[in-house]
Amino acid sequence: MNDIKDWTKPDEKGFINVPDHLDSLVNKIGFQMRFHTISGASEGQTICNIAFIAEKFFNELKSKS
């Protein structure tokens, strides 16, 4: 199994360096988190939305390879 480096830790300036191949996914998840805050959508609905977005993201990534 491949070891994946934990990129979630902020650097000395407080920035988190998201791997390029995950930028789009992280942006979409961020949008869903903001949408949850302002829309009043339930936590469960938001979690399902995020899971669906991740599923689509990885399926699209897999179909490109």
PQR file of N, CA, C, O and H, with PARSE charges and radii, in Angstrom:
ATOM      1  N   MET A   1       0.844  -1.184   0.000 -0.4000 1.5000
ATOM      2  CA  MET A   1       0.000   0.000   0.000 -0.0000 2.0000
ATOM      3  C   MET A   1       0.885   1.242   0.000  0.5500 1.7000
ATOM      4  O   MET A   1       1.918   1.282   0.669 -0.5500 1.4000
ATOM      5  N   ASN A   2       0.469   2.252  -0.758 -0.4000 1.5000
ATOM      6  CA  ASN A   2       1.245   3.487  -0.840 -0.0000 2.0000
ATOM      7  C   ASN A   2       1.104   4.304   0.438  0.5500 1.7000
ATOM      8  O   ASN A   2       0.012   4.439   0.991 -0.5500 1.4000
ATOM      9  H   ASN A   2      -0.370   2.219  -1.302  0.4000 1.0000
ATOM     10  N   ASP A   3       2.226   4.843   0.891 -0.4000 1.5000
ATOM     11  CA  ASP A   3       2.168   5.775   2.002 -0.0000 2.0000
ATOM     12  C   ASP A   3       1.820   7.145   1.445  0.5500 1.7000
ATOM     13  O   ASP A   3       2.432   7.616   0.487 -0.5500 1.4000
ATOM     14  H   ASP A   3       3.112   4.733   0.442  0.4000 1.0000
ATOM     15  N   ILE A   4       0.841   7.768   2.051 -0.4000 1.5000
ATOM     16  CA  ILE A   4       0.430   9.103   1.623 -0.0000 2.0000
ATOM     17  C   ILE A   4       0.908  10.089   2.677  0.5500 1.7000
ATOM     18  O   ILE A   4       0.591   9.961   3.859 -0.5500 1.4000
ATOM     19  H   ILE A   4       0.344   7.386   2.830  0.4000 1.0000
ATOM     20  N   LYS A   5       1.676  11.076   2.228 -0.4000 1.5000
ATOM     21  CA  LYS A   5       2.172  12.112   3.124 -0.0000 2.0000
ATOM     22  C   LYS A   5       0.995  12.931   3.647  0.5500 1.7000
ATOM     23  O   LYS A   5       0.109  13.306   2.880 -0.5500 1.4000
ATOM     24  H   LYS A   5       1.934  11.181   1.267  0.4000 1.0000
ATOM     25  N   ASP A   6       0.985  13.206   4.943 -0.4000 1.5000
ATOM     26  CA  ASP A   6      -0.076  14.007   5.549 -0.0000 2.0000
ATOM     27  C   ASP A   6       0.157  15.473   5.208  0.5500 1.7000
ATOM     28  O   ASP A   6       0.995  16.139   5.815 -0.5500 1.4000
ATOM     29  H   ASP A   6       1.705  12.901   5.566  0.4000 1.0000
ATOM     30  N   TRP A   7      -0.591  15.963   4.236 -0.4000 1.5000
ATOM     31  CA  TRP A   7      -0.437  17.342   3.763 -0.0000 2.0000
ATOM     32  C   TRP A   7      -1.353  18.299   4.513  0.5500 1.7000
ATOM     33  O   TRP A   7      -1.388  19.486   4.190 -0.5500 1.4000
ATOM     34  H   TRP A   7      -1.272  15.422   3.743  0.4000 1.0000
ATOM     35  N   THR A   8      -2.096  17.814   5.508 -0.4000 1.5000
ATOM     36  CA  THR A   8      -3.092  18.643   6.191 -0.0000 2.0000
ATOM     37  C   THR A   8      -2.505  19.567   7.252  0.5500 1.7000
ATOM     38  O   THR A   8      -3.216  20.408   7.801 -0.5500 1.4000
ATOM     39  H   THR A   8      -2.067  16.849   5.770  0.4000 1.0000
ATOM     40  N   LYS A   9      -1.239  19.420   7.540 -0.4000 1.5000
ATOM     41  CA  LYS A   9      -0.611  20.246   8.578 -0.0000 2.0000
ATOM     42  C   LYS A   9      -0.164  21.584   7.990  0.5500 1.7000
ATOM     43  O   LYS A   9       0.486  21.619   6.945 -0.5500 1.4000
ATOM     44  H   LYS A   9      -0.662  18.736   7.094  0.4000 1.0000
ATOM     45  N   PRO A  10      -0.515  22.696   8.668 -0.5600 1.5000
ATOM     46  CA  PRO A  10      -0.080  24.010   8.185  0.2800 2.0000
ATOM     47  C   PRO A  10       1.441  24.158   8.249  0.5500 1.7000
ATOM     48  O   PRO A  10       2.100  23.578   9.111 -0.5500 1.4000
ATOM     49  N   ASP A  11       1.982  24.946   7.316 -0.4000 1.5000
ATOM     50  CA  ASP A  11       3.418  25.237   7.350 -0.0000 2.0000
ATOM     51  C   ASP A  11       3.687  26.321   8.389  0.5500 1.7000
ATOM     52  O   ASP A  11       2.781  26.724   9.119 -0.5500 1.4000
ATOM     53  H   ASP A  11       1.446  25.417   6.615  0.4000 1.0000
ATOM     54  N   GLU A  12       4.934  26.792   8.457 -0.4000 1.5000
ATOM     55  CA  GLU A  12       5.317  27.771   9.473 -0.0000 2.0000
ATOM     56  C   GLU A  12       4.562  29.094   9.356  0.5500 1.7000
ATOM     57  O   GLU A  12       4.501  29.856  10.321 -0.5500 1.4000
ATOM     58  H   GLU A  12       5.669  26.465   7.864  0.4000 1.0000
ATOM     59  N   LYS A  13       3.983  29.379   8.178 -0.4000 1.5000
ATOM     60  CA  LYS A  13       3.205  30.608   7.977 -0.0000 2.0000
ATOM     61  C   LYS A  13       1.710  30.370   8.152  0.5500 1.7000
ATOM     62  O   LYS A  13       0.913  31.298   8.011 -0.5500 1.4000
ATOM     63  H   LYS A  13       4.033  28.761   7.394  0.4000 1.0000
ATOM     64  N   GLY A  14       1.328  29.140   8.456 -0.4000 1.5000
ATOM     65  CA  GLY A  14      -0.074  28.829   8.690 -0.0000 2.0000
ATOM     66  C   GLY A  14      -0.840  28.374   7.455  0.5500 1.7000
ATOM     67  O   GLY A  14      -2.058  28.203   7.507 -0.5500 1.4000
ATOM     68  H   GLY A  14       1.975  28.387   8.570  0.4000 1.0000
ATOM     69  N   PHE A  15      -0.133  28.177   6.344 -0.4000 1.5000
ATOM     70  CA  PHE A  15      -0.782  27.750   5.110 -0.0000 2.0000
ATOM     71  C   PHE A  15      -0.785  26.234   4.994  0.5500 1.7000
ATOM     72  O   PHE A  15       0.166  25.567   5.403 -0.5500 1.4000
ATOM     73  H   PHE A  15       0.856  28.316   6.301  0.4000 1.0000
ATOM     74  N   ILE A  16      -1.856  25.702   4.437 -0.4000 1.5000
ATOM     75  CA  ILE A  16      -1.929  24.285   4.141 -0.0000 2.0000
ATOM     76  C   ILE A  16      -1.722  24.132   2.643  0.5500 1.7000
ATOM     77  O   ILE A  16      -2.456  24.718   1.846 -0.5500 1.4000
ATOM     78  H   ILE A  16      -2.628  26.244   4.105  0.4000 1.0000
ATOM     79  N   ASN A  17      -0.736  23.355   2.266 -0.4000 1.5000
ATOM     80  CA  ASN A  17      -0.404  23.153   0.861 -0.0000 2.0000
ATOM     81  C   ASN A  17      -1.138  21.922   0.334  0.5500 1.7000
ATOM     82  O   ASN A  17      -0.679  20.788   0.476 -0.5500 1.4000
ATOM     83  H   ASN A  17      -0.140  22.879   2.913  0.4000 1.0000
ATOM     84  N   VAL A  18      -2.294  22.184  -0.280 -0.4000 1.5000
ATOM     85  CA  VAL A  18      -3.119  21.112  -0.839 -0.0000 2.0000
ATOM     86  C   VAL A  18      -2.449  20.593  -2.108  0.5500 1.7000
ATOM     87  O   VAL A  18      -2.035  21.389  -2.951 -0.5500 1.4000
ATOM     88  H   VAL A  18      -2.667  23.105  -0.395  0.4000 1.0000
ATOM     89  N   PRO A  19      -2.336  19.282  -2.258 -0.5600 1.5000
ATOM     90  CA  PRO A  19      -1.778  18.736  -3.504  0.2800 2.0000
ATOM     91  C   PRO A  19      -2.604  19.202  -4.711  0.5500 1.7000
ATOM     92  O   PRO A  19      -3.831  19.276  -4.645 -0.5500 1.4000
ATOM     93  N   ASP A  20      -1.920  19.510  -5.796 -0.4000 1.5000
ATOM     94  CA  ASP A  20      -2.582  20.050  -6.981 -0.0000 2.0000
ATOM     95  C   ASP A  20      -3.753  19.202  -7.437  0.5500 1.7000
ATOM     96  O   ASP A  20      -4.789  19.738  -7.833 -0.5500 1.4000
ATOM     97  H   ASP A  20      -0.923  19.450  -5.849  0.4000 1.0000
ATOM     98  N   HIS A  21      -3.605  17.886  -7.386 -0.4000 1.5000
ATOM     99  CA  HIS A  21      -4.673  17.023  -7.894 -0.0000 2.0000
ATOM    100  C   HIS A  21      -5.918  17.031  -7.012  0.5500 1.7000
ATOM    101  O   HIS A  21      -6.954  16.498  -7.409 -0.5500 1.4000
ATOM    102  H   HIS A  21      -2.764  17.451  -7.064  0.4000 1.0000
ATOM    103  N   LEU A  22      -5.834  17.632  -5.813 -0.4000 1.5000
ATOM    104  CA  LEU A  22      -6.986  17.718  -4.916 -0.0000 2.0000
ATOM    105  C   LEU A  22      -7.558  19.120  -4.790  0.5500 1.7000
ATOM    106  O   LEU A  22      -8.564  19.310  -4.106 -0.5500 1.4000
ATOM    107  H   LEU A  22      -4.992  18.064  -5.491  0.4000 1.0000
ATOM    108  N   ASP A  23      -6.946  20.103  -5.429 -0.4000 1.5000
ATOM    109  CA  ASP A  23      -7.421  21.487  -5.332 -0.0000 2.0000
ATOM    110  C   ASP A  23      -8.907  21.617  -5.639  0.5500 1.7000
ATOM    111  O   ASP A  23      -9.651  22.231  -4.875 -0.5500 1.4000
ATOM    112  H   ASP A  23      -6.128  19.949  -5.984  0.4000 1.0000
ATOM    113  N   SER A  24      -9.329  21.050  -6.733 -0.4000 1.5000
ATOM    114  CA  SER A  24     -10.723  21.160  -7.148 -0.0000 2.0000
ATOM    115  C   SER A  24     -11.657  20.553  -6.113  0.5500 1.7000
ATOM    116  O   SER A  24     -12.690  21.140  -5.791 -0.5500 1.4000
ATOM    117  H   SER A  24      -8.724  20.551  -7.354  0.4000 1.0000
ATOM    118  N   LEU A  25     -11.308  19.397  -5.596 -0.4000 1.5000
ATOM    119  CA  LEU A  25     -12.140  18.734  -4.589 -0.0000 2.0000
ATOM    120  C   LEU A  25     -12.219  19.571  -3.314  0.5500 1.7000
ATOM    121  O   LEU A  25     -13.303  19.754  -2.761 -0.5500 1.4000
ATOM    122  H   LEU A  25     -10.468  18.920  -5.858  0.4000 1.0000
ATOM    123  N   VAL A  26     -11.096  20.074  -2.852 -0.4000 1.5000
ATOM    124  CA  VAL A  26     -11.078  20.884  -1.634 -0.0000 2.0000
ATOM    125  C   VAL A  26     -11.927  22.138  -1.820  0.5500 1.7000
ATOM    126  O   VAL A  26     -12.650  22.536  -0.907 -0.5500 1.4000
ATOM    127  H   VAL A  26     -10.215  19.926  -3.301  0.4000 1.0000
ATOM    128  N   ASN A  27     -11.844  22.760  -2.987 -0.4000 1.5000
ATOM    129  CA  ASN A  27     -12.671  23.939  -3.257 -0.0000 2.0000
ATOM    130  C   ASN A  27     -14.158  23.599  -3.241  0.5500 1.7000
ATOM    131  O   ASN A  27     -14.961  24.363  -2.706 -0.5500 1.4000
ATOM    132  H   ASN A  27     -11.256  22.437  -3.728  0.4000 1.0000
ATOM    133  N   LYS A  28     -14.529  22.472  -3.816 -0.4000 1.5000
ATOM    134  CA  LYS A  28     -15.933  22.055  -3.836 -0.0000 2.0000
ATOM    135  C   LYS A  28     -16.434  21.742  -2.430  0.5500 1.7000
ATOM    136  O   LYS A  28     -17.564  22.086  -2.083 -0.5500 1.4000
ATOM    137  H   LYS A  28     -13.877  21.851  -4.251  0.4000 1.0000
ATOM    138  N   ILE A  29     -15.607  21.096  -1.625 -0.4000 1.5000
ATOM    139  CA  ILE A  29     -15.993  20.808  -0.246 -0.0000 2.0000
ATOM    140  C   ILE A  29     -16.131  22.103   0.542  0.5500 1.7000
ATOM    141  O   ILE A  29     -17.063  22.255   1.331 -0.5500 1.4000
ATOM    142  H   ILE A  29     -14.689  20.817  -1.907  0.4000 1.0000
ATOM    143  N   GLY A  30     -15.220  23.026   0.333 -0.4000 1.5000
ATOM    144  CA  GLY A  30     -15.301  24.332   0.997 -0.0000 2.0000
ATOM    145  C   GLY A  30     -16.590  25.052   0.662  0.5500 1.7000
ATOM    146  O   GLY A  30     -17.212  25.663   1.531 -0.5500 1.4000
ATOM    147  H   GLY A  30     -14.462  22.903  -0.308  0.4000 1.0000
ATOM    148  N   PHE A  31     -16.993  24.982  -0.602 -0.4000 1.5000
ATOM    149  CA  PHE A  31     -18.246  25.598  -1.018 -0.0000 2.0000
ATOM    150  C   PHE A  31     -19.417  24.956  -0.281  0.5500 1.7000
ATOM    151  O   PHE A  31     -20.313  25.656   0.190 -0.5500 1.4000
ATOM    152  H   PHE A  31     -16.488  24.485  -1.308  0.4000 1.0000
ATOM    153  N   GLN A  32     -19.414  23.633  -0.179 -0.4000 1.5000
ATOM    154  CA  GLN A  32     -20.494  22.935   0.512 -0.0000 2.0000
ATOM    155  C   GLN A  32     -20.549  23.322   1.991  0.5500 1.7000
ATOM    156  O   GLN A  32     -21.634  23.440   2.562 -0.5500 1.4000
ATOM    157  H   GLN A  32     -18.686  23.064  -0.562  0.4000 1.0000
ATOM    158  N   MET A  33     -19.395  23.516   2.607 -0.4000 1.5000
ATOM    159  CA  MET A  33     -19.367  23.920   4.013 -0.0000 2.0000
ATOM    160  C   MET A  33     -19.963  25.319   4.177  0.5500 1.7000
ATOM    161  O   MET A  33     -20.731  25.560   5.109 -0.5500 1.4000
ATOM    162  H   MET A  33     -18.514  23.420   2.143  0.4000 1.0000
ATOM    163  N   ARG A  34     -19.615  26.232   3.284 -0.4000 1.5000
ATOM    164  CA  ARG A  34     -20.189  27.580   3.348 -0.0000 2.0000
ATOM    165  C   ARG A  34     -21.688  27.538   3.059  0.5500 1.7000
ATOM    166  O   ARG A  34     -22.467  28.237   3.707 -0.5500 1.4000
ATOM    167  H   ARG A  34     -18.991  26.036   2.527  0.4000 1.0000
ATOM    168  N   PHE A  35     -22.093  26.714   2.082 -0.4000 1.5000
ATOM    169  CA  PHE A  35     -23.496  26.579   1.737 -0.0000 2.0000
ATOM    170  C   PHE A  35     -24.284  26.051   2.935  0.5500 1.7000
ATOM    171  O   PHE A  35     -25.389  26.521   3.204 -0.5500 1.4000
ATOM    172  H   PHE A  35     -21.460  26.146   1.556  0.4000 1.0000
ATOM    173  N   HIS A  36     -23.731  25.090   3.645 -0.4000 1.5000
ATOM    174  CA  HIS A  36     -24.373  24.533   4.837 -0.0000 2.0000
ATOM    175  C   HIS A  36     -24.622  25.637   5.857  0.5500 1.7000
ATOM    176  O   HIS A  36     -25.688  25.694   6.469 -0.5500 1.4000
ATOM    177  H   HIS A  36     -22.833  24.708   3.426  0.4000 1.0000
ATOM    178  N   THR A  37     -23.648  26.500   6.036 -0.4000 1.5000
ATOM    179  CA  THR A  37     -23.749  27.568   7.021 -0.0000 2.0000
ATOM    180  C   THR A  37     -24.862  28.545   6.682  0.5500 1.7000
ATOM    181  O   THR A  37     -25.604  28.966   7.570 -0.5500 1.4000
ATOM    182  H   THR A  37     -22.781  26.454   5.539  0.4000 1.0000
ATOM    183  N   ILE A  38     -24.993  28.915   5.404 -0.4000 1.5000
ATOM    184  CA  ILE A  38     -25.976  29.945   5.045 -0.0000 2.0000
ATOM    185  C   ILE A  38     -27.329  29.400   4.607  0.5500 1.7000
ATOM    186  O   ILE A  38     -28.311  30.141   4.597 -0.5500 1.4000
ATOM    187  H   ILE A  38     -24.391  28.573   4.682  0.4000 1.0000
ATOM    188  N   SER A  39     -27.403  28.120   4.245 -0.4000 1.5000
ATOM    189  CA  SER A  39     -28.646  27.592   3.693 -0.0000 2.0000
ATOM    190  C   SER A  39     -29.560  26.963   4.731  0.5500 1.7000
ATOM    191  O   SER A  39     -30.769  26.852   4.526 -0.5500 1.4000
ATOM    192  H   SER A  39     -26.604  27.517   4.254  0.4000 1.0000
ATOM    193  N   GLY A  40     -28.981  26.560   5.828 -0.4000 1.5000
ATOM    194  CA  GLY A  40     -29.778  25.862   6.816 -0.0000 2.0000
ATOM    195  C   GLY A  40     -29.945  24.382   6.501  0.5500 1.7000
ATOM    196  O   GLY A  40     -30.728  23.696   7.158 -0.5500 1.4000
ATOM    197  H   GLY A  40     -27.999  26.649   5.994  0.4000 1.0000
ATOM    198  N   ALA A  41     -29.213  23.878   5.497 -0.4000 1.5000
ATOM    199  CA  ALA A  41     -29.265  22.445   5.183 -0.0000 2.0000
ATOM    200  C   ALA A  41     -28.783  21.668   6.401  0.5500 1.7000
ATOM    201  O   ALA A  41     -27.921  22.130   7.148 -0.5500 1.4000
ATOM    202  H   ALA A  41     -28.576  24.436   4.964  0.4000 1.0000
ATOM    203  N   SER A  42     -29.344  20.504   6.586 -0.4000 1.5000
ATOM    204  CA  SER A  42     -28.946  19.697   7.741 -0.0000 2.0000
ATOM    205  C   SER A  42     -27.503  19.222   7.591  0.5500 1.7000
ATOM    206  O   SER A  42     -26.956  19.189   6.489 -0.5500 1.4000
ATOM    207  H   SER A  42     -30.045  20.129   5.980  0.4000 1.0000
ATOM    208  N   GLU A  43     -26.909  18.862   8.705 -0.4000 1.5000
ATOM    209  CA  GLU A  43     -25.542  18.334   8.683 -0.0000 2.0000
ATOM    210  C   GLU A  43     -25.489  17.055   7.857  0.5500 1.7000
ATOM    211  O   GLU A  43     -24.561  16.856   7.073 -0.5500 1.4000
ATOM    212  H   GLU A  43     -27.354  18.889   9.600  0.4000 1.0000
ATOM    213  N   GLY A  44     -26.483  16.191   8.033 -0.4000 1.5000
ATOM    214  CA  GLY A  44     -26.524  14.939   7.276 -0.0000 2.0000
ATOM    215  C   GLY A  44     -26.595  15.176   5.779  0.5500 1.7000
ATOM    216  O   GLY A  44     -25.909  14.503   5.009 -0.5500 1.4000
ATOM    217  H   GLY A  44     -27.236  16.353   8.670  0.4000 1.0000
ATOM    218  N   GLN A  45     -27.422  16.130   5.358 -0.4000 1.5000
ATOM    219  CA  GLN A  45     -27.526  16.452   3.933 -0.0000 2.0000
ATOM    220  C   GLN A  45     -26.207  16.984   3.408  0.5500 1.7000
ATOM    221  O   GLN A  45     -25.777  16.621   2.313 -0.5500 1.4000
ATOM    222  H   GLN A  45     -27.979  16.677   5.983  0.4000 1.0000
ATOM    223  N   THR A  46     -25.566  17.839   4.181 -0.4000 1.5000
ATOM    224  CA  THR A  46     -24.284  18.403   3.763 -0.0000 2.0000
ATOM    225  C   THR A  46     -23.225  17.315   3.640  0.5500 1.7000
ATOM    226  O   THR A  46     -22.445  17.315   2.687 -0.5500 1.4000
ATOM    227  H   THR A  46     -25.914  18.134   5.071  0.4000 1.0000
ATOM    228  N   ILE A  47     -23.190  16.398   4.585 -0.4000 1.5000
ATOM    229  CA  ILE A  47     -22.223  15.296   4.522 -0.0000 2.0000
ATOM    230  C   ILE A  47     -22.470  14.455   3.278  0.5500 1.7000
ATOM    231  O   ILE A  47     -21.525  14.074   2.587 -0.5500 1.4000
ATOM    232  H   ILE A  47     -23.823  16.398   5.359  0.4000 1.0000
ATOM    233  N   CYS A  48     -23.728  14.166   2.990 -0.4000 1.5000
ATOM    234  CA  CYS A  48     -24.050  13.389   1.783 -0.0000 2.0000
ATOM    235  C   CYS A  48     -23.670  14.154   0.521  0.5500 1.7000
ATOM    236  O   CYS A  48     -23.171  13.559  -0.433 -0.5500 1.4000
ATOM    237  H   CYS A  48     -24.496  14.476   3.551  0.4000 1.0000
ATOM    238  N   ASN A  49     -23.898  15.457   0.503 -0.4000 1.5000
ATOM    239  CA  ASN A  49     -23.496  16.276  -0.655 -0.0000 2.0000
ATOM    240  C   ASN A  49     -21.987  16.191  -0.868  0.5500 1.7000
ATOM    241  O   ASN A  49     -21.522  16.048  -1.999 -0.5500 1.4000
ATOM    242  H   ASN A  49     -24.303  15.941   1.279  0.4000 1.0000
ATOM    243  N   ILE A  50     -21.235  16.277   0.209 -0.4000 1.5000
ATOM    244  CA  ILE A  50     -19.777  16.215   0.120 -0.0000 2.0000
ATOM    245  C   ILE A  50     -19.326  14.837  -0.364  0.5500 1.7000
ATOM    246  O   ILE A  50     -18.436  14.733  -1.208 -0.5500 1.4000
ATOM    247  H   ILE A  50     -21.614  16.393   1.128  0.4000 1.0000
ATOM    248  N   ALA A  51     -19.936  13.790   0.168 -0.4000 1.5000
ATOM    249  CA  ALA A  51     -19.576  12.440  -0.269 -0.0000 2.0000
ATOM    250  C   ALA A  51     -19.880  12.250  -1.754  0.5500 1.7000
ATOM    251  O   ALA A  51     -19.094  11.638  -2.478 -0.5500 1.4000
ATOM    252  H   ALA A  51     -20.659  13.874   0.854  0.4000 1.0000
ATOM    253  N   PHE A  52     -21.014  12.770  -2.206 -0.4000 1.5000
ATOM    254  CA  PHE A  52     -21.378  12.667  -3.618 -0.0000 2.0000
ATOM    255  C   PHE A  52     -20.387  13.427  -4.498  0.5500 1.7000
ATOM    256  O   PHE A  52     -19.978  12.935  -5.550 -0.5500 1.4000
ATOM    257  H   PHE A  52     -21.653  13.267  -1.619  0.4000 1.0000
ATOM    258  N   ILE A  53     -20.008  14.617  -4.067 -0.4000 1.5000
ATOM    259  CA  ILE A  53     -19.015  15.405  -4.810 -0.0000 2.0000
ATOM    260  C   ILE A  53     -17.693  14.645  -4.883  0.5500 1.7000
ATOM    261  O   ILE A  53     -17.059  14.608  -5.938 -0.5500 1.4000
ATOM    262  H   ILE A  53     -20.340  15.017  -3.212  0.4000 1.0000
ATOM    263  N   ALA A  54     -17.273  14.039  -3.775 -0.4000 1.5000
ATOM    264  CA  ALA A  54     -16.023  13.266  -3.771 -0.0000 2.0000
ATOM    265  C   ALA A  54     -16.132  12.058  -4.692  0.5500 1.7000
ATOM    266  O   ALA A  54     -15.190  11.735  -5.415 -0.5500 1.4000
ATOM    267  H   ALA A  54     -17.788  14.069  -2.918  0.4000 1.0000
ATOM    268  N   GLU A  55     -17.282  11.392  -4.665 -0.4000 1.5000
ATOM    269  CA  GLU A  55     -17.478  10.232  -5.543 -0.0000 2.0000
ATOM    270  C   GLU A  55     -17.361  10.648  -7.011  0.5500 1.7000
ATOM    271  O   GLU A  55     -16.678   9.989  -7.795 -0.5500 1.4000
ATOM    272  H   GLU A  55     -18.047  11.654  -4.077  0.4000 1.0000
ATOM    273  N   LYS A  56     -18.029  11.739  -7.377 -0.4000 1.5000
ATOM    274  CA  LYS A  56     -17.945  12.234  -8.754 -0.0000 2.0000
ATOM    275  C   LYS A  56     -16.510  12.616  -9.110  0.5500 1.7000
ATOM    276  O   LYS A  56     -16.025  12.289 -10.193 -0.5500 1.4000
ATOM    277  H   LYS A  56     -18.584  12.274  -6.740  0.4000 1.0000
ATOM    278  N   PHE A  57     -15.832  13.313  -8.190 -0.4000 1.5000
ATOM    279  CA  PHE A  57     -14.458  13.751  -8.426 -0.0000 2.0000
ATOM    280  C   PHE A  57     -13.549  12.566  -8.720  0.5500 1.7000
ATOM    281  O   PHE A  57     -12.806  12.578  -9.701 -0.5500 1.4000
ATOM    282  H   PHE A  57     -16.226  13.578  -7.311  0.4000 1.0000
ATOM    283  N   PHE A  58     -13.605  11.543  -7.871 -0.4000 1.5000
ATOM    284  CA  PHE A  58     -12.704  10.400  -8.051 -0.0000 2.0000
ATOM    285  C   PHE A  58     -13.097   9.541  -9.244  0.5500 1.7000
ATOM    286  O   PHE A  58     -12.226   8.952  -9.883 -0.5500 1.4000
ATOM    287  H   PHE A  58     -14.208  11.533  -7.073  0.4000 1.0000
ATOM    288  N   ASN A  59     -14.383   9.455  -9.561 -0.4000 1.5000
ATOM    289  CA  ASN A  59     -14.787   8.739 -10.768 -0.0000 2.0000
ATOM    290  C   ASN A  59     -14.302   9.449 -12.022  0.5500 1.7000
ATOM    291  O   ASN A  59     -13.845   8.802 -12.964 -0.5500 1.4000
ATOM    292  H   ASN A  59     -15.091   9.934  -9.042  0.4000 1.0000
ATOM    293  N   GLU A  60     -14.397  10.776 -12.042 -0.4000 1.5000
ATOM    294  CA  GLU A  60     -13.892  11.551 -13.180 -0.0000 2.0000
ATOM    295  C   GLU A  60     -12.386  11.401 -13.295  0.5500 1.7000
ATOM    296  O   GLU A  60     -11.854  11.272 -14.397 -0.5500 1.4000
ATOM    297  H   GLU A  60     -14.768  11.302 -11.277  0.4000 1.0000
ATOM    298  N   LEU A  61     -11.692  11.417 -12.157 -0.4000 1.5000
ATOM    299  CA  LEU A  61     -10.237  11.259 -12.142 -0.0000 2.0000
ATOM    300  C   LEU A  61      -9.865   9.882 -12.679  0.5500 1.7000
ATOM    301  O   LEU A  61      -8.931   9.754 -13.471 -0.5500 1.4000
ATOM    302  H   LEU A  61     -12.123  11.521 -11.261  0.4000 1.0000
ATOM    303  N   LYS A  62     -10.588   8.858 -12.253 -0.4000 1.5000
ATOM    304  CA  LYS A  62     -10.313   7.501 -12.692 -0.0000 2.0000
ATOM    305  C   LYS A  62     -10.573   7.343 -14.192  0.5500 1.7000
ATOM    306  O   LYS A  62      -9.829   6.641 -14.877 -0.5500 1.4000
ATOM    307  H   LYS A  62     -11.346   8.961 -11.610  0.4000 1.0000
ATOM    308  N   SER A  63     -11.622   7.988 -14.704 -0.4000 1.5000
ATOM    309  CA  SER A  63     -11.942   7.851 -16.128 -0.0000 2.0000
ATOM    310  C   SER A  63     -10.920   8.570 -17.024  0.5500 1.7000
ATOM    311  O   SER A  63     -10.795   8.247 -18.205 -0.5500 1.4000
ATOM    312  H   SER A  63     -12.227   8.557 -14.147  0.4000 1.0000
ATOM    313  N   LYS A  64     -10.194   9.540 -16.460 -0.4000 1.5000
ATOM    314  CA  LYS A  64      -9.166  10.248 -17.221 -0.0000 2.0000
ATOM    315  C   LYS A  64      -7.878   9.446 -17.339  0.5500 1.7000
ATOM    316  O   LYS A  64      -7.062   9.699 -18.224 -0.5500 1.4000
ATOM    317  H   LYS A  64     -10.295   9.802 -15.501  0.4000 1.0000
ATOM    318  N   SER A  65      -7.696   8.475 -16.443 -0.4000 1.5000
ATOM    319  CA  SER A  65      -6.435   7.712 -16.458 -0.0000 2.0000
ATOM    320  C   SER A  65      -6.561   6.437 -17.250  0.5500 1.7000
ATOM    321  O   SER A  65      -5.596   5.682 -17.362 -0.5500 1.4000
ATOM    322  H   SER A  65      -8.359   8.269 -15.723  0.4000 1.0000
TER
END
